[in-house]
Each structure stands twice: as C-alpha cells, then as structure tokens.
Amino acid sequence: MTRIGHVIAVARDDEHRFSKQIVAEIKIVAGLGVEGDAHQGRQVKHRSRVKADPSQPNLRQVHLIHAELFDELESKGFRVRPADLGENITTRGIDLLSLPKGALLRIGGAAVLEATGLRNPCVQIEQFQPGLLAAVLDRAPGGQLIRKTGIMTVVRTGGTVRQGDSIEVELPSPPYRPLDRV
C-alpha cells in the first residue's frame, strides 16, 4: 500500500537547540541522519539518552512532523511553524502517527527513511510556548497517551530532500506493530 504526501519544509541545526533552521535542502546520509545536524550519528545523540547510555543505537536520526498538527494547534490559539518543534522534515498529506514500525518513507528521488517510533514531547515544548505540551498530548478512548509531535526514523538510503518533494509510504508485512516512543 502506498500513501503519497509531500515535504513542506526541511531543517537542520548543528547545535542542540530546540528549534531548527529551515534550509533549501538537506542531505540525508545512510545510517547517520541529516548531514550537519546535531542528531546525526550511529549512536544516540539526544542529550538525555546519551546520559543514560551513549552506546545505544540512534533511532532518532531524522525527525518528521506533519503540518496538519500545526493547523490543529493554530485552532487552539498556538502559532507553530515548520522547524519550530525541532523536526528535520515537515510533511503534509500523510498520517505519520498511524504508520507502523518499519514503514518506509521514500522521499524525493532517493532517500528512504524507516519509521522507528514516536517523538516523546518533553518540557522544552512547554518552555517554547506555555500550554503547548498539553496541546500536543491526547488520550485514546482506552486511556492510552497519544503523542502528536511526529515520528523518528533511521536512514536506510541517503539522498537530498527539498521542499515540494513527494513522499511515498511502503508498509511492512503484517502484522503491523504500532509506533511507540523512542
């Protein structure tokens, strides 16, 4: 099954800041992530995870957020734009949160990303805009926490990604495993 969406914006930052900087294109490197981004590498780069165990694999090489979240947040009185929440790729037209673990996202001409998990919203979101942390969390009918701040991926095949590039999704073989926080 293929779902098609597109890239709204791309961003990177060579330092560990909350928001990233929008750029014309990003070069994605197989097994590493976004060239020139602070989270690039085979081992984990997220500061809290480095403190716990710096040798663990980096399952957060490329962060994607769906622009539909920004529309939802705007209806709640928040102003959030691409790269504000630290994502590398802002998408439109794909329900990222419903993708199963192992789904492949083919972006532009060459890049292939594999979904590894959900981004876990943290207190930095609240520091960015008061009230935003509660706005990006929800509860399913069964009481499970719903994290809305995008997905994390690893890079299977490198390539250059630009605004306007198409995104095709290839689902893994069933049974599907839901994404969980990484």
C-alpha positions as CSV (number, residue, x, y, z in Angstrom):
1,M,0.0,0.0,0.0
2,T,1.4,3.4,-0.9
3,R,0.3,6.7,0.5
4,I,1.5,9.9,-1.1
5,G,2.2,13.2,0.6
6,H,4.8,15.9,0.2
7,V,7.5,17.8,2.0
8,I,6.5,21.3,3.3
9,A,9.9,22.3,4.7
10,V,13.3,20.9,5.6
11,A,15.6,22.0,8.5
12,R,18.7,21.2,10.4
13,D,20.8,22.6,13.2
14,D,24.4,21.8,14.1
15,E,23.8,22.6,17.8
16,H,21.3,21.1,20.3
17,R,18.7,23.9,20.2
18,F,15.0,23.2,20.5
19,S,14.1,24.7,17.1
20,K,16.0,24.0,13.9
21,Q,16.8,26.3,11.0
22,I,14.8,26.0,7.7
23,V,17.1,25.4,4.7
24,A,16.6,24.9,1.0
25,E,17.7,21.3,1.1
26,I,19.1,18.7,3.5
27,K,21.5,15.9,2.6
28,I,20.5,12.6,4.3
29,V,23.3,10.1,4.9
30,A,22.5,6.4,5.1
31,G,22.9,5.1,8.7
32,L,23.7,8.5,10.1
33,G,20.9,11.1,9.5
34,V,20.9,14.7,8.3
35,E,24.4,16.0,7.4
36,G,25.3,18.9,9.6
37,D,22.6,18.2,12.2
38,A,23.4,17.7,15.9
39,H,21.5,14.4,15.9
40,Q,23.5,12.8,13.1
41,G,25.2,9.6,14.1
42,R,25.0,5.9,14.5
43,Q,24.8,6.1,18.3
44,V,22.2,8.2,20.1
45,K,22.7,12.0,20.2
46,H,19.7,13.1,22.1
47,R,21.2,14.6,25.3
48,S,19.0,12.7,27.9
49,R,19.6,9.4,26.1
50,V,23.3,10.0,25.9
51,K,23.4,10.4,29.7
52,A,21.6,7.1,30.1
53,D,23.7,5.1,27.6
54,P,25.8,6.8,24.9
55,S,26.4,3.4,23.1
56,Q,22.8,2.8,22.3
57,P,21.8,2.9,18.6
58,N,20.4,6.2,17.2
59,L,16.8,5.5,16.4
60,R,16.2,9.3,16.1
61,Q,18.3,10.1,13.1
62,V,15.6,12.1,11.2
63,H,12.5,13.7,12.9
64,L,9.3,14.2,10.8
65,I,6.2,16.2,11.9
66,H,3.0,16.5,9.9
67,A,1.9,20.1,9.1
68,E,-1.6,19.1,10.0
69,L,-0.5,19.3,13.6
70,F,0.3,23.0,13.2
71,D,-3.2,23.5,11.8
72,E,-4.7,21.8,14.8
73,L,-2.6,23.8,17.2
74,E,-3.5,27.1,15.4
75,S,-7.2,26.3,16.1
76,K,-6.2,26.1,19.8
77,G,-4.5,29.5,19.7
78,F,-0.9,28.4,19.2
79,R,1.4,29.6,16.5
80,V,3.8,26.9,15.5
81,R,5.6,26.8,12.1
82,P,7.9,24.3,10.4
83,A,11.2,23.7,12.3
84,D,9.8,25.3,15.5
85,L,9.5,21.9,17.2
86,G,12.9,20.7,16.1
87,E,11.9,18.5,13.2
88,N,14.1,17.9,10.1
89,I,11.2,17.3,7.7
90,T,7.7,18.8,7.8
91,T,5.2,16.8,5.8
92,R,1.6,17.2,4.6
93,G,-0.8,14.6,3.4
94,I,0.4,11.5,5.4
95,D,-0.9,10.5,8.8
96,L,2.6,9.9,10.2
97,L,1.3,8.9,13.6
98,S,-0.7,6.0,12.2
99,L,2.3,4.4,10.5
100,P,3.5,1.1,11.8
101,K,7.0,0.4,13.0
102,G,9.2,-0.4,10.0
103,A,7.2,1.6,7.5
104,L,9.4,3.0,4.7
105,L,9.1,6.6,3.6
106,R,10.6,7.2,0.1
107,I,11.3,10.9,-0.2
108,G,12.2,12.7,-3.4
109,G,14.4,10.9,-5.8
110,A,16.5,8.6,-3.5
111,A,16.1,9.0,0.3
112,V,14.5,6.1,2.2
113,L,13.7,6.5,5.9
114,E,12.4,3.8,8.2
115,A,9.9,4.6,11.0
116,T,11.3,3.6,14.4
117,G,9.0,5.4,16.9
118,L,7.2,8.4,18.1
119,R,8.8,11.6,19.4
120,N,8.1,11.9,23.1
121,P,7.1,15.5,23.8
122,C,9.2,17.0,26.7
123,V,9.2,20.0,28.9
124,Q,11.1,22.0,26.3
125,I,7.8,22.2,24.3
126,E,6.2,23.9,27.3
127,Q,9.1,26.3,27.6
128,F,8.7,27.1,23.9
129,Q,5.0,28.1,24.4
130,P,3.2,27.8,27.7
131,G,0.3,25.3,27.4
132,L,1.7,23.7,24.2
133,L,2.8,20.4,25.9
134,A,-0.8,19.7,26.9
135,A,-2.0,20.6,23.4
136,V,0.3,18.0,21.8
137,L,-0.8,15.2,24.0
138,D,-4.2,13.5,24.0
139,R,-5.8,10.3,25.3
140,A,-7.3,7.5,23.3
141,P,-10.7,6.1,24.3
142,G,-8.8,3.3,26.3
143,G,-6.8,5.9,28.1
144,Q,-3.5,5.4,26.3
145,L,-1.4,8.5,25.8
146,I,-1.3,9.9,22.2
147,R,1.9,11.7,21.4
148,K,1.3,14.1,18.4
149,T,4.8,15.5,17.9
150,G,5.8,13.4,14.9
151,I,7.9,10.3,14.3
152,M,11.5,9.4,14.4
153,T,13.3,7.5,11.7
154,V,16.6,5.9,10.7
155,V,18.1,6.4,7.2
156,R,18.2,3.3,5.0
157,T,19.2,5.1,1.8
158,G,20.6,8.6,1.6
159,G,19.7,11.4,-0.7
160,T,18.8,15.1,-0.9
161,V,15.4,16.3,0.3
162,R,13.8,19.6,-0.6
163,Q,10.5,21.4,-0.1
164,G,8.0,20.0,-2.5
165,D,9.5,16.5,-2.8
166,S,6.9,13.7,-2.8
167,I,6.7,11.1,-0.1
168,E,5.6,7.6,-0.7
169,V,5.0,5.2,2.1
170,E,5.6,1.4,1.9
171,L,4.0,-0.5,4.7
172,P,5.9,-3.6,6.2
173,S,4.3,-7.0,6.1
174,P,1.6,-7.6,8.6
175,P,1.1,-7.9,11.5
176,Y,1.7,-4.2,12.0
177,R,3.4,-3.0,15.2
178,P,2.3,0.4,16.4
179,L,5.0,3.1,16.9
180,D,5.9,3.8,20.5
181,R,8.1,6.5,21.9
182,V,11.8,6.3,21.2
